[in-house]
Amino acid sequence: MIFSPFPFRLEQDVTAKEALLLTEKQAHEATRKTLTETQEKSEELLKKIHDNDKHILQLQFTIQRSLLLLGLLIPTYELTLDCR
């Protein structure tokens, strides 16, 4: 019987390819996890931006109302000073 190294080499190739496949699978899972975490963080940041935009609008309306009220009070205050 003649010994052929061919089957042994095929077995080594298969083992090496399985190891490579496992490494690539683990890398893919790590990338997928990182992507998911990044997407969640992005969604959180977008929500914070949206909330801050609402707060900015509320402050702008408050300032506009205050300026309008102040504009109405200043002439009245000046009139009371003229009457004294």
mmCIF file of the N, C-alpha and C atoms, coordinates in Angstrom:
data_MODEL
# 
_entry.id   MODEL 
# 
loop_
_atom_site.group_PDB 
_atom_site.id 
_atom_site.type_symbol 
_atom_site.label_atom_id 
_atom_site.label_alt_id 
_atom_site.label_comp_id 
_atom_site.label_asym_id 
_atom_site.label_entity_id 
_atom_site.label_seq_id 
_atom_site.pdbx_PDB_ins_code 
_atom_site.Cartn_x 
_atom_site.Cartn_y 
_atom_site.Cartn_z 
_atom_site.occupancy 
_atom_site.B_iso_or_equiv 
_atom_site.pdbx_formal_charge 
_atom_site.auth_seq_id 
_atom_site.auth_comp_id 
_atom_site.auth_asym_id 
_atom_site.auth_atom_id 
_atom_site.pdbx_PDB_model_num 
ATOM 1   N N  . MET A 1 1  ? 0.840   -1.177  0.000  1.00 0.00 ? 1  MET A N  1 
ATOM 2   C CA . MET A 1 1  ? 0.000   0.000   0.000  1.00 0.00 ? 1  MET A CA 1 
ATOM 3   C C  . MET A 1 1  ? 0.888   1.245   0.000  1.00 0.00 ? 1  MET A C  1 
ATOM 4   N N  . ILE A 1 2  ? 0.526   2.169   -0.828 1.00 0.00 ? 2  ILE A N  1 
ATOM 5   C CA . ILE A 1 2  ? 1.297   3.394   -0.971 1.00 0.00 ? 2  ILE A CA 1 
ATOM 6   C C  . ILE A 1 2  ? 0.615   4.488   -0.140 1.00 0.00 ? 2  ILE A C  1 
ATOM 7   N N  . PHE A 1 3  ? 1.398   5.164   0.681  1.00 0.00 ? 3  PHE A N  1 
ATOM 8   C CA . PHE A 1 3  ? 0.867   6.249   1.510  1.00 0.00 ? 3  PHE A CA 1 
ATOM 9   C C  . PHE A 1 3  ? 0.837   7.535   0.688  1.00 0.00 ? 3  PHE A C  1 
ATOM 10  N N  . SER A 1 4  ? -0.325  8.168   0.692  1.00 0.00 ? 4  SER A N  1 
ATOM 11  C CA . SER A 1 4  ? -0.470  9.419   -0.040 1.00 0.00 ? 4  SER A CA 1 
ATOM 12  C C  . SER A 1 4  ? -0.720  10.546  0.954  1.00 0.00 ? 4  SER A C  1 
ATOM 13  N N  . PRO A 1 5  ? 0.054   11.607  0.924  1.00 0.00 ? 5  PRO A N  1 
ATOM 14  C CA . PRO A 1 5  ? -0.152  12.738  1.832  1.00 0.00 ? 5  PRO A CA 1 
ATOM 15  C C  . PRO A 1 5  ? -1.353  13.594  1.423  1.00 0.00 ? 5  PRO A C  1 
ATOM 16  N N  . PHE A 1 6  ? -1.934  13.301  0.290  1.00 0.00 ? 6  PHE A N  1 
ATOM 17  C CA . PHE A 1 6  ? -3.042  14.112  -0.233 1.00 0.00 ? 6  PHE A CA 1 
ATOM 18  C C  . PHE A 1 6  ? -4.230  14.189  0.732  1.00 0.00 ? 6  PHE A C  1 
ATOM 19  N N  . PRO A 1 7  ? -4.781  13.065  1.261  1.00 0.00 ? 7  PRO A N  1 
ATOM 20  C CA . PRO A 1 7  ? -5.914  13.181  2.188  1.00 0.00 ? 7  PRO A CA 1 
ATOM 21  C C  . PRO A 1 7  ? -5.554  13.953  3.455  1.00 0.00 ? 7  PRO A C  1 
ATOM 22  N N  . PHE A 1 8  ? -4.331  13.754  3.947  1.00 0.00 ? 8  PHE A N  1 
ATOM 23  C CA . PHE A 1 8  ? -3.911  14.478  5.145  1.00 0.00 ? 8  PHE A CA 1 
ATOM 24  C C  . PHE A 1 8  ? -3.850  15.973  4.873  1.00 0.00 ? 8  PHE A C  1 
ATOM 25  N N  . ARG A 1 9  ? -3.355  16.349  3.699  1.00 0.00 ? 9  ARG A N  1 
ATOM 26  C CA . ARG A 1 9  ? -3.287  17.764  3.336  1.00 0.00 ? 9  ARG A CA 1 
ATOM 27  C C  . ARG A 1 9  ? -4.685  18.359  3.186  1.00 0.00 ? 9  ARG A C  1 
ATOM 28  N N  . LEU A 1 10 ? -5.609  17.589  2.612  1.00 0.00 ? 10 LEU A N  1 
ATOM 29  C CA . LEU A 1 10 ? -6.994  18.070  2.501  1.00 0.00 ? 10 LEU A CA 1 
ATOM 30  C C  . LEU A 1 10 ? -7.590  18.296  3.879  1.00 0.00 ? 10 LEU A C  1 
ATOM 31  N N  . GLU A 1 11 ? -7.296  17.403  4.777  1.00 0.00 ? 11 GLU A N  1 
ATOM 32  C CA . GLU A 1 11 ? -7.809  17.533  6.140  1.00 0.00 ? 11 GLU A CA 1 
ATOM 33  C C  . GLU A 1 11 ? -7.254  18.795  6.795  1.00 0.00 ? 11 GLU A C  1 
ATOM 34  N N  . GLN A 1 12 ? -5.981  19.073  6.582  1.00 0.00 ? 12 GLN A N  1 
ATOM 35  C CA . GLN A 1 12 ? -5.379  20.295  7.122  1.00 0.00 ? 12 GLN A CA 1 
ATOM 36  C C  . GLN A 1 12 ? -6.024  21.534  6.507  1.00 0.00 ? 12 GLN A C  1 
ATOM 37  N N  . ASP A 1 13 ? -6.273  21.485  5.204  1.00 0.00 ? 13 ASP A N  1 
ATOM 38  C CA . ASP A 1 13 ? -6.919  22.616  4.524  1.00 0.00 ? 13 ASP A CA 1 
ATOM 39  C C  . ASP A 1 13 ? -8.310  22.869  5.084  1.00 0.00 ? 13 ASP A C  1 
ATOM 40  N N  . VAL A 1 14 ? -9.050  21.787  5.297  1.00 0.00 ? 14 VAL A N  1 
ATOM 41  C CA . VAL A 1 14 ? -10.408 21.921  5.832  1.00 0.00 ? 14 VAL A CA 1 
ATOM 42  C C  . VAL A 1 14 ? -10.348 22.504  7.239  1.00 0.00 ? 14 VAL A C  1 
ATOM 43  N N  . THR A 1 15 ? -9.445  22.013  8.058  1.00 0.00 ? 15 THR A N  1 
ATOM 44  C CA . THR A 1 15 ? -9.307  22.529  9.425  1.00 0.00 ? 15 THR A CA 1 
ATOM 45  C C  . THR A 1 15 ? -8.924  24.007  9.403  1.00 0.00 ? 15 THR A C  1 
ATOM 46  N N  . ALA A 1 16 ? -8.006  24.375  8.538  1.00 0.00 ? 16 ALA A N  1 
ATOM 47  C CA . ALA A 1 16 ? -7.594  25.784  8.441  1.00 0.00 ? 16 ALA A CA 1 
ATOM 48  C C  . ALA A 1 16 ? -8.748  26.656  7.966  1.00 0.00 ? 16 ALA A C  1 
ATOM 49  N N  . LYS A 1 17 ? -9.510  26.155  6.992  1.00 0.00 ? 17 LYS A N  1 
ATOM 50  C CA . LYS A 1 17 ? -10.650 26.932  6.485  1.00 0.00 ? 17 LYS A CA 1 
ATOM 51  C C  . LYS A 1 17 ? -11.746 27.065  7.536  1.00 0.00 ? 17 LYS A C  1 
ATOM 52  N N  . GLU A 1 18 ? -11.957 26.016  8.319  1.00 0.00 ? 18 GLU A N  1 
ATOM 53  C CA . GLU A 1 18 ? -12.945 26.100  9.395  1.00 0.00 ? 18 GLU A CA 1 
ATOM 54  C C  . GLU A 1 18 ? -12.520 27.122  10.443 1.00 0.00 ? 18 GLU A C  1 
ATOM 55  N N  . ALA A 1 19 ? -11.227 27.131  10.754 1.00 0.00 ? 19 ALA A N  1 
ATOM 56  C CA . ALA A 1 19 ? -10.709 28.112  11.717 1.00 0.00 ? 19 ALA A CA 1 
ATOM 57  C C  . ALA A 1 19 ? -10.870 29.528  11.167 1.00 0.00 ? 19 ALA A C  1 
ATOM 58  N N  . LEU A 1 20 ? -10.561 29.707  9.886  1.00 0.00 ? 20 LEU A N  1 
ATOM 59  C CA . LEU A 1 20 ? -10.717 31.017  9.257  1.00 0.00 ? 20 LEU A CA 1 
ATOM 60  C C  . LEU A 1 20 ? -12.184 31.443  9.238  1.00 0.00 ? 20 LEU A C  1 
ATOM 61  N N  . LEU A 1 21 ? -13.062 30.499  8.926  1.00 0.00 ? 21 LEU A N  1 
ATOM 62  C CA . LEU A 1 21 ? -14.498 30.791  8.907  1.00 0.00 ? 21 LEU A CA 1 
ATOM 63  C C  . LEU A 1 21 ? -14.986 31.208  10.293 1.00 0.00 ? 21 LEU A C  1 
ATOM 64  N N  . LEU A 1 22 ? -14.524 30.505  11.321 1.00 0.00 ? 22 LEU A N  1 
ATOM 65  C CA . LEU A 1 22 ? -14.907 30.854  12.691 1.00 0.00 ? 22 LEU A CA 1 
ATOM 66  C C  . LEU A 1 22 ? -14.407 32.250  13.046 1.00 0.00 ? 22 LEU A C  1 
ATOM 67  N N  . THR A 1 23 ? -13.176 32.571  12.672 1.00 0.00 ? 23 THR A N  1 
ATOM 68  C CA . THR A 1 23 ? -12.621 33.903  12.937 1.00 0.00 ? 23 THR A CA 1 
ATOM 69  C C  . THR A 1 23 ? -13.421 34.984  12.222 1.00 0.00 ? 23 THR A C  1 
ATOM 70  N N  . GLU A 1 24 ? -13.752 34.737  10.966 1.00 0.00 ? 24 GLU A N  1 
ATOM 71  C CA . GLU A 1 24 ? -14.544 35.708  10.208 1.00 0.00 ? 24 GLU A CA 1 
ATOM 72  C C  . GLU A 1 24 ? -15.940 35.860  10.788 1.00 0.00 ? 24 GLU A C  1 
ATOM 73  N N  . LYS A 1 25 ? -16.521 34.755  11.243 1.00 0.00 ? 25 LYS A N  1 
ATOM 74  C CA . LYS A 1 25 ? -17.853 34.809  11.852 1.00 0.00 ? 25 LYS A CA 1 
ATOM 75  C C  . LYS A 1 25 ? -17.817 35.640  13.132 1.00 0.00 ? 25 LYS A C  1 
ATOM 76  N N  . GLN A 1 26 ? -16.785 35.443  13.950 1.00 0.00 ? 26 GLN A N  1 
ATOM 77  C CA . GLN A 1 26 ? -16.651 36.225  15.179 1.00 0.00 ? 26 GLN A CA 1 
ATOM 78  C C  . GLN A 1 26 ? -16.440 37.707  14.866 1.00 0.00 ? 26 GLN A C  1 
ATOM 79  N N  . ALA A 1 27 ? -15.652 37.983  13.849 1.00 0.00 ? 27 ALA A N  1 
ATOM 80  C CA . ALA A 1 27 ? -15.431 39.380  13.450 1.00 0.00 ? 27 ALA A CA 1 
ATOM 81  C C  . ALA A 1 27 ? -16.738 39.997  12.954 1.00 0.00 ? 27 ALA A C  1 
ATOM 82  N N  . HIS A 1 28 ? -17.512 39.240  12.206 1.00 0.00 ? 28 HIS A N  1 
ATOM 83  C CA . HIS A 1 28 ? -18.803 39.719  11.708 1.00 0.00 ? 28 HIS A CA 1 
ATOM 84  C C  . HIS A 1 28 ? -19.747 40.015  12.869 1.00 0.00 ? 28 HIS A C  1 
ATOM 85  N N  . GLU A 1 29 ? -19.786 39.106  13.842 1.00 0.00 ? 29 GLU A N  1 
ATOM 86  C CA . GLU A 1 29 ? -20.654 39.318  15.006 1.00 0.00 ? 29 GLU A CA 1 
ATOM 87  C C  . GLU A 1 29 ? -20.227 40.551  15.791 1.00 0.00 ? 29 GLU A C  1 
ATOM 88  N N  . ALA A 1 30 ? -18.914 40.751  15.936 1.00 0.00 ? 30 ALA A N  1 
ATOM 89  C CA . ALA A 1 30 ? -18.421 41.933  16.639 1.00 0.00 ? 30 ALA A CA 1 
ATOM 90  C C  . ALA A 1 30 ? -18.790 43.209  15.879 1.00 0.00 ? 30 ALA A C  1 
ATOM 91  N N  . THR A 1 31 ? -18.665 43.158  14.559 1.00 0.00 ? 31 THR A N  1 
ATOM 92  C CA . THR A 1 31 ? -19.029 44.313  13.733 1.00 0.00 ? 31 THR A CA 1 
ATOM 93  C C  . THR A 1 31 ? -20.521 44.588  13.832 1.00 0.00 ? 31 THR A C  1 
ATOM 94  N N  . ARG A 1 32 ? -21.325 43.539  13.791 1.00 0.00 ? 32 ARG A N  1 
ATOM 95  C CA . ARG A 1 32 ? -22.779 43.682  13.913 1.00 0.00 ? 32 ARG A CA 1 
ATOM 96  C C  . ARG A 1 32 ? -23.142 44.299  15.261 1.00 0.00 ? 32 ARG A C  1 
ATOM 97  N N  . LYS A 1 33 ? -22.476 43.847  16.327 1.00 0.00 ? 33 LYS A N  1 
ATOM 98  C CA . LYS A 1 33 ? -22.742 44.398  17.663 1.00 0.00 ? 33 LYS A CA 1 
ATOM 99  C C  . LYS A 1 33 ? -22.374 45.875  17.715 1.00 0.00 ? 33 LYS A C  1 
ATOM 100 N N  . THR A 1 34 ? -21.218 46.217  17.163 1.00 0.00 ? 34 THR A N  1 
ATOM 101 C CA . THR A 1 34 ? -20.782 47.612  17.134 1.00 0.00 ? 34 THR A CA 1 
ATOM 102 C C  . THR A 1 34 ? -21.754 48.469  16.330 1.00 0.00 ? 34 THR A C  1 
ATOM 103 N N  . LEU A 1 35 ? -22.213 47.950  15.206 1.00 0.00 ? 35 LEU A N  1 
ATOM 104 C CA . LEU A 1 35 ? -23.178 48.675  14.382 1.00 0.00 ? 35 LEU A CA 1 
ATOM 105 C C  . LEU A 1 35 ? -24.469 48.920  15.146 1.00 0.00 ? 35 LEU A C  1 
ATOM 106 N N  . THR A 1 36 ? -24.968 47.889  15.813 1.00 0.00 ? 36 THR A N  1 
ATOM 107 C CA . THR A 1 36 ? -26.210 48.028  16.590 1.00 0.00 ? 36 THR A CA 1 
ATOM 108 C C  . THR A 1 36 ? -26.041 49.068  17.689 1.00 0.00 ? 36 THR A C  1 
ATOM 109 N N  . GLU A 1 37 ? -24.922 49.005  18.416 1.00 0.00 ? 37 GLU A N  1 
ATOM 110 C CA . GLU A 1 37 ? -24.671 49.980  19.481 1.00 0.00 ? 37 GLU A CA 1 
ATOM 111 C C  . GLU A 1 37 ? -24.572 51.392  18.924 1.00 0.00 ? 37 GLU A C  1 
ATOM 112 N N  . THR A 1 38 ? -23.919 51.532  17.785 1.00 0.00 ? 38 THR A N  1 
ATOM 113 C CA . THR A 1 38 ? -23.767 52.846  17.160 1.00 0.00 ? 38 THR A CA 1 
ATOM 114 C C  . THR A 1 38 ? -25.112 53.390  16.700 1.00 0.00 ? 38 THR A C  1 
ATOM 115 N N  . GLN A 1 39 ? -25.945 52.518  16.138 1.00 0.00 ? 39 GLN A N  1 
ATOM 116 C CA . GLN A 1 39 ? -27.279 52.954  15.706 1.00 0.00 ? 39 GLN A CA 1 
ATOM 117 C C  . GLN A 1 39 ? -28.115 53.391  16.902 1.00 0.00 ? 39 GLN A C  1 
ATOM 118 N N  . GLU A 1 40 ? -28.027 52.649  18.016 1.00 0.00 ? 40 GLU A N  1 
ATOM 119 C CA . GLU A 1 40 ? -28.775 53.029  19.223 1.00 0.00 ? 40 GLU A CA 1 
ATOM 120 C C  . GLU A 1 40 ? -28.298 54.380  19.741 1.00 0.00 ? 40 GLU A C  1 
ATOM 121 N N  . LYS A 1 41 ? -26.990 54.579  19.764 1.00 0.00 ? 41 LYS A N  1 
ATOM 122 C CA . LYS A 1 41 ? -26.431 55.852  20.228 1.00 0.00 ? 41 LYS A CA 1 
ATOM 123 C C  . LYS A 1 41 ? -26.869 56.992  19.304 1.00 0.00 ? 41 LYS A C  1 
ATOM 124 N N  . SER A 1 42 ? -26.879 56.732  18.015 1.00 0.00 ? 42 SER A N  1 
ATOM 125 C CA . SER A 1 42 ? -27.317 57.733  17.047 1.00 0.00 ? 42 SER A CA 1 
ATOM 126 C C  . SER A 1 42 ? -28.773 58.109  17.281 1.00 0.00 ? 42 SER A C  1 
ATOM 127 N N  . GLU A 1 43 ? -29.614 57.111  17.532 1.00 0.00 ? 43 GLU A N  1 
ATOM 128 C CA . GLU A 1 43 ? -31.029 57.385  17.805 1.00 0.00 ? 43 GLU A CA 1 
ATOM 129 C C  . GLU A 1 43 ? -31.188 58.204  19.078 1.00 0.00 ? 43 GLU A C  1 
ATOM 130 N N  . GLU A 1 44 ? -30.393 57.891  20.110 1.00 0.00 ? 44 GLU A N  1 
ATOM 131 C CA . GLU A 1 44 ? -30.447 58.665  21.353 1.00 0.00 ? 44 GLU A CA 1 
ATOM 132 C C  . GLU A 1 44 ? -30.051 60.118  21.097 1.00 0.00 ? 44 GLU A C  1 
ATOM 133 N N  . LEU A 1 45 ? -28.997 60.319  20.317 1.00 0.00 ? 45 LEU A N  1 
ATOM 134 C CA . LEU A 1 45 ? -28.538 61.676  20.022 1.00 0.00 ? 45 LEU A CA 1 
ATOM 135 C C  . LEU A 1 45 ? -29.565 62.445  19.205 1.00 0.00 ? 45 LEU A C  1 
ATOM 136 N N  . LEU A 1 46 ? -30.197 61.770  18.239 1.00 0.00 ? 46 LEU A N  1 
ATOM 137 C CA . LEU A 1 46 ? -31.234 62.429  17.451 1.00 0.00 ? 46 LEU A CA 1 
ATOM 138 C C  . LEU A 1 46 ? -32.416 62.832  18.330 1.00 0.00 ? 46 LEU A C  1 
ATOM 139 N N  . LYS A 1 47 ? -32.770 61.982  19.298 1.00 0.00 ? 47 LYS A N  1 
ATOM 140 C CA . LYS A 1 47 ? -33.857 62.312  20.211 1.00 0.00 ? 47 LYS A CA 1 
ATOM 141 C C  . LYS A 1 47 ? -33.475 63.523  21.067 1.00 0.00 ? 47 LYS A C  1 
ATOM 142 N N  . LYS A 1 48 ? -32.224 63.558  21.525 1.00 0.00 ? 48 LYS A N  1 
ATOM 143 C CA . LYS A 1 48 ? -31.774 64.708  22.316 1.00 0.00 ? 48 LYS A CA 1 
ATOM 144 C C  . LYS A 1 48 ? -31.804 65.982  21.486 1.00 0.00 ? 48 LYS A C  1 
ATOM 145 N N  . ILE A 1 49 ? -31.390 65.889  20.234 1.00 0.00 ? 49 ILE A N  1 
ATOM 146 C CA . ILE A 1 49 ? -31.435 67.054  19.345 1.00 0.00 ? 49 ILE A CA 1 
ATOM 147 C C  . ILE A 1 49 ? -32.874 67.526  19.178 1.00 0.00 ? 49 ILE A C  1 
ATOM 148 N N  . HIS A 1 50 ? -33.780 66.584  18.960 1.00 0.00 ? 50 HIS A N  1 
ATOM 149 C CA . HIS A 1 50 ? -35.198 66.928  18.797 1.00 0.00 ? 50 HIS A CA 1 
ATOM 150 C C  . HIS A 1 50 ? -35.730 67.598  20.062 1.00 0.00 ? 50 HIS A C  1 
ATOM 151 N N  . ASP A 1 51 ? -35.414 67.030  21.233 1.00 0.00 ? 51 ASP A N  1 
ATOM 152 C CA . ASP A 1 51 ? -35.860 67.620  22.496 1.00 0.00 ? 51 ASP A CA 1 
ATOM 153 C C  . ASP A 1 51 ? -35.276 69.014  22.684 1.00 0.00 ? 51 ASP A C  1 
ATOM 154 N N  . ASN A 1 52 ? -33.996 69.173  22.349 1.00 0.00 ? 52 ASN A N  1 
ATOM 155 C CA . ASN A 1 52 ? -33.369 70.497  22.485 1.00 0.00 ? 52 ASN A CA 1 
ATOM 156 C C  . ASN A 1 52 ? -33.979 71.505  21.521 1.00 0.00 ? 52 ASN A C  1 
ATOM 157 N N  . ASP A 1 53 ? -34.322 71.057  20.319 1.00 0.00 ? 53 ASP A N  1 
ATOM 158 C CA . ASP A 1 53 ? -34.994 71.951  19.375 1.00 0.00 ? 53 ASP A CA 1 
ATOM 159 C C  . ASP A 1 53 ? -36.324 72.443  19.950 1.00 0.00 ? 53 ASP A C  1 
ATOM 160 N N  . LYS A 1 54 ? -37.057 71.542  20.608 1.00 0.00 ? 54 LYS A N  1 
ATOM 161 C CA . LYS A 1 54 ? -38.327 71.951  21.226 1.00 0.00 ? 54 LYS A CA 1 
ATOM 162 C C  . LYS A 1 54 ? -38.080 72.968  22.337 1.00 0.00 ? 54 LYS A C  1 
ATOM 163 N N  . HIS A 1 55 ? -37.031 72.738  23.137 1.00 0.00 ? 55 HIS A N  1 
ATOM 164 C CA . HIS A 1 55 ? -36.723 73.682  24.211 1.00 0.00 ? 55 HIS A CA 1 
ATOM 165 C C  . HIS A 1 55 ? -36.308 75.038  23.647 1.00 0.00 ? 55 HIS A C  1 
ATOM 166 N N  . ILE A 1 56 ? -35.567 75.031  22.568 1.00 0.00 ? 56 ILE A N  1 
ATOM 167 C CA . ILE A 1 56 ? -35.160 76.288  21.926 1.00 0.00 ? 56 ILE A CA 1 
ATOM 168 C C  . ILE A 1 56 ? -36.388 77.057  21.452 1.00 0.00 ? 56 ILE A C  1 
ATOM 169 N N  . LEU A 1 57 ? -37.318 76.355  20.822 1.00 0.00 ? 57 LEU A N  1 
ATOM 170 C CA . LEU A 1 57 ? -38.547 77.028  20.366 1.00 0.00 ? 57 LEU A CA 1 
ATOM 171 C C  . LEU A 1 57 ? -39.339 77.602  21.539 1.00 0.00 ? 57 LEU A C  1 
ATOM 172 N N  . GLN A 1 58 ? -39.430 76.841  22.626 1.00 0.00 ? 58 GLN A N  1 
ATOM 173 C CA . GLN A 1 58 ? -40.142 77.333  23.807 1.00 0.00 ? 58 GLN A CA 1 
ATOM 174 C C  . GLN A 1 58 ? -39.472 78.593  24.353 1.00 0.00 ? 58 GLN A C  1 
ATOM 175 N N  . LEU A 1 59 ? -38.146 78.581  24.402 1.00 0.00 ? 59 LEU A N  1 
ATOM 176 C CA . LEU A 1 59 ? -37.430 79.766  24.885 1.00 0.00 ? 59 LEU A CA 1 
ATOM 177 C C  . LEU A 1 59 ? -37.623 80.958  23.952 1.00 0.00 ? 59 LEU A C  1 
ATOM 178 N N  . GLN A 1 60 ? -37.613 80.710  22.652 1.00 0.00 ? 60 GLN A N  1 
ATOM 179 C CA . GLN A 1 60 ? -37.831 81.796  21.697 1.00 0.00 ? 60 GLN A CA 1 
ATOM 180 C C  . GLN A 1 60 ? -39.218 82.404  21.884 1.00 0.00 ? 60 GLN A C  1 
ATOM 181 N N  . PHE A 1 61 ? -40.231 81.568  22.062 1.00 0.00 ? 61 PHE A N  1 
ATOM 182 C CA . PHE A 1 61 ? -41.587 82.087  22.273 1.00 0.00 ? 61 PHE A CA 1 
ATOM 183 C C  . PHE A 1 61 ? -41.669 82.856  23.579 1.00 0.00 ? 61 PHE A C  1 
ATOM 184 N N  . THR A 1 62 ? -41.012 82.351  24.615 1.00 0.00 ? 62 THR A N  1 
ATOM 185 C CA . THR A 1 62 ? -41.015 83.050  25.905 1.00 0.00 ? 62 THR A CA 1 
ATOM 186 C C  . THR A 1 62 ? -40.343 84.407  25.775 1.00 0.00 ? 62 THR A C  1 
ATOM 187 N N  . ILE A 1 63 ? -39.228 84.465  25.080 1.00 0.00 ? 63 ILE A N  1 
ATOM 188 C CA . ILE A 1 63 ? -38.520 85.734  24.882 1.00 0.00 ? 63 ILE A CA 1 
ATOM 189 C C  . ILE A 1 63 ? -39.380 86.698  24.066 1.00 0.00 ? 63 ILE A C  1 
ATOM 190 N N  . GLN A 1 64 ? -40.025 86.181  23.008 1.00 0.00 ? 64 GLN A N  1 
ATOM 191 C CA . GLN A 1 64 ? -40.881 87.052  22.191 1.00 0.00 ? 64 GLN A CA 1 
ATOM 192 C C  . GLN A 1 64 ? -42.039 87.603  23.018 1.00 0.00 ? 64 GLN A C  1 
ATOM 193 N N  . ARG A 1 65 ? -42.653 86.757  23.830 1.00 0.00 ? 65 ARG A N  1 
ATOM 194 C CA . ARG A 1 65 ? -43.760 87.227  24.681 1.00 0.00 ? 65 ARG A CA 1 
ATOM 195 C C  . ARG A 1 65 ? -43.262 88.256  25.686 1.00 0.00 ? 65 ARG A C  1 
ATOM 196 N N  . SER A 1 66 ? -42.083 87.980  26.254 1.00 0.00 ? 66 SER A N  1 
ATOM 197 C CA . SER A 1 66 ? -41.519 88.907  27.240 1.00 0.00 ? 66 SER A CA 1 
ATOM 198 C C  . SER A 1 66 ? -41.210 90.256  26.599 1.00 0.00 ? 66 SER A C  1 
ATOM 199 N N  . LEU A 1 67 ? -40.621 90.212  25.395 1.00 0.00 ? 67 LEU A N  1 
ATOM 200 C CA . LEU A 1 67 ? -40.309 91.467  24.713 1.00 0.00 ? 67 LEU A CA 1 
ATOM 201 C C  . LEU A 1 67 ? -41.584 92.214  24.341 1.00 0.00 ? 67 LEU A C  1 
ATOM 202 N N  . LEU A 1 68 ? -42.600 91.477  23.927 1.00 0.00 ? 68 LEU A N  1 
ATOM 203 C CA . LEU A 1 68 ? -43.866 92.114  23.598 1.00 0.00 ? 68 LEU A CA 1 
ATOM 204 C C  . LEU A 1 68 ? -44.461 92.757  24.849 1.00 0.00 ? 68 LEU A C  1 
ATOM 205 N N  . LEU A 1 69 ? -44.454 92.030  25.953 1.00 0.00 ? 69 LEU A N  1 
ATOM 206 C CA . LEU A 1 69 ? -44.984 92.555  27.205 1.00 0.00 ? 69 LEU A CA 1 
ATOM 207 C C  . LEU A 1 69 ? -44.140 93.742  27.672 1.00 0.00 ? 69 LEU A C  1 
ATOM 208 N N  . LEU A 1 70 ? -42.834 93.628  27.557 1.00 0.00 ? 70 LEU A N  1 
ATOM 209 C CA . LEU A 1 70 ? -41.948 94.712  27.941 1.00 0.00 ? 70 LEU A CA 1 
ATOM 210 C C  . LEU A 1 70 ? -42.198 95.935  27.060 1.00 0.00 ? 70 LEU A C  1 
ATOM 211 N N  . GLY A 1 71 ? -42.423 95.705  25.788 1.00 0.00 ? 71 GLY A N  1 
ATOM 212 C CA . GLY A 1 71 ? -42.724 96.809  24.875 1.00 0.00 ? 71 GLY A CA 1 
ATOM 213 C C  . GLY A 1 71 ? -44.020 97.496  25.249 1.00 0.00 ? 71 GLY A C  1 
ATOM 214 N N  . LEU A 1 72 ? -44.981 96.742  25.781 1.00 0.00 ? 72 LEU A N  1 
ATOM 215 C CA . LEU A 1 72 ? -46.249 97.334  26.199 1.00 0.00 ? 72 LEU A CA 1 
ATOM 216 C C  . LEU A 1 72 ? -46.114 98.056  27.531 1.00 0.00 ? 72 LEU A C  1 
ATOM 217 N N  . LEU A 1 73 ? -45.239 97.578  28.405 1.00 0.00 ? 73 LEU A N  1 
ATOM 218 C CA . LEU A 1 73 ? -45.097 98.177  29.729 1.00 0.00 ? 73 LEU A CA 1 
ATOM 219 C C  . LEU A 1 73 ? -44.252 99.435  29.718 1.00 0.00 ? 73 LEU A C  1 
ATOM 220 N N  . ILE A 1 74 ? -43.244 99.499  28.870 1.00 0.00 ? 74 ILE A N  1 
ATOM 221 C CA . ILE A 1 74 ? -42.349 100.659 28.874 1.00 0.00 ? 74 ILE A CA 1 
ATOM 222 C C  . ILE A 1 74 ? -43.106 101.948 28.539 1.00 0.00 ? 74 ILE A C  1 
ATOM 223 N N  . PRO A 1 75 ? -43.920 101.978 27.495 1.00 0.00 ? 75 PRO A N  1 
ATOM 224 C CA . PRO A 1 75 ? -44.651 103.236 27.248 1.00 0.00 ? 75 PRO A CA 1 
ATOM 225 C C  . PRO A 1 75 ? -45.574 103.598 28.413 1.00 0.00 ? 75 PRO A C  1 
ATOM 226 N N  . THR A 1 76 ? -46.204 102.633 29.033 1.00 0.00 ? 76 THR A N  1 
ATOM 227 C CA . THR A 1 76 ? -47.085 102.895 30.165 1.00 0.00 ? 76 THR A CA 1 
ATOM 228 C C  . THR A 1 76 ? -46.279 103.456 31.329 1.00 0.00 ? 76 THR A C  1 
ATOM 229 N N  . TYR A 1 77 ? -45.114 102.892 31.583 1.00 0.00 ? 77 TYR A N  1 
ATOM 230 C CA . TYR A 1 77 ? -44.246 103.364 32.662 1.00 0.00 ? 77 TYR A CA 1 
ATOM 231 C C  . TYR A 1 77 ? -43.787 104.793 32.378 1.00 0.00 ? 77 TYR A C  1 
ATOM 232 N N  . GLU A 1 78 ? -43.463 105.088 31.129 1.00 0.00 ? 78 GLU A N  1 
ATOM 233 C CA . GLU A 1 78 ? -43.030 106.437 30.774 1.00 0.00 ? 78 GLU A CA 1 
ATOM 234 C C  . GLU A 1 78 ? -44.169 107.436 30.970 1.00 0.00 ? 78 GLU A C  1 
ATOM 235 N N  . LEU A 1 79 ? -45.387 107.018 30.678 1.00 0.00 ? 79 LEU A N  1 
ATOM 236 C CA . LEU A 1 79 ? -46.537 107.908 30.879 1.00 0.00 ? 79 LEU A CA 1 
ATOM 237 C C  . LEU A 1 79 ? -46.736 108.223 32.341 1.00 0.00 ? 79 LEU A C  1 
ATOM 238 N N  . THR A 1 80 ? -46.549 107.240 33.206 1.00 0.00 ? 80 THR A N  1 
ATOM 239 C CA . THR A 1 80 ? -46.722 107.489 34.634 1.00 0.00 ? 80 THR A CA 1 
ATOM 240 C C  . THR A 1 80 ? -45.637 108.407 35.160 1.00 0.00 ? 80 THR A C  1 
ATOM 241 N N  . LEU A 1 81 ? -44.437 108.342 34.580 1.00 0.00 ? 81 LEU A N  1 
ATOM 242 C CA . LEU A 1 81 ? -43.381 109.249 35.007 1.00 0.00 ? 81 LEU A CA 1 
ATOM 243 C C  . LEU A 1 81 ? -43.687 110.675 34.574 1.00 0.00 ? 81 LEU A C  1 
ATOM 244 N N  . ASP A 1 82 ? -44.295 110.854 33.409 1.00 0.00 ? 82 ASP A N  1 
ATOM 245 C CA . ASP A 1 82 ? -44.628 112.185 32.909 1.00 0.00 ? 82 ASP A CA 1 
ATOM 246 C C  . ASP A 1 82 ? -45.726 112.826 33.745 1.00 0.00 ? 82 ASP A C  1 
ATOM 247 N N  . CYS A 1 83 ? -46.551 112.035 34.335 1.00 0.00 ? 83 CYS A N  1 
ATOM 248 C CA . CYS A 1 83 ? -47.664 112.568 35.127 1.00 0.00 ? 83 CYS A CA 1 
ATOM 249 C C  . CYS A 1 83 ? -47.228 113.070 36.481 1.00 0.00 ? 83 CYS A C  1 
ATOM 250 N N  . ARG A 1 84 ? -46.068 112.756 36.938 1.00 0.00 ? 84 ARG A N  1 
ATOM 251 C CA . ARG A 1 84 ? -45.640 113.149 38.296 1.00 0.00 ? 84 ARG A CA 1 
ATOM 252 C C  . ARG A 1 84 ? -45.128 114.513 38.326 1.00 0.00 ? 84 ARG A C  1 
# 
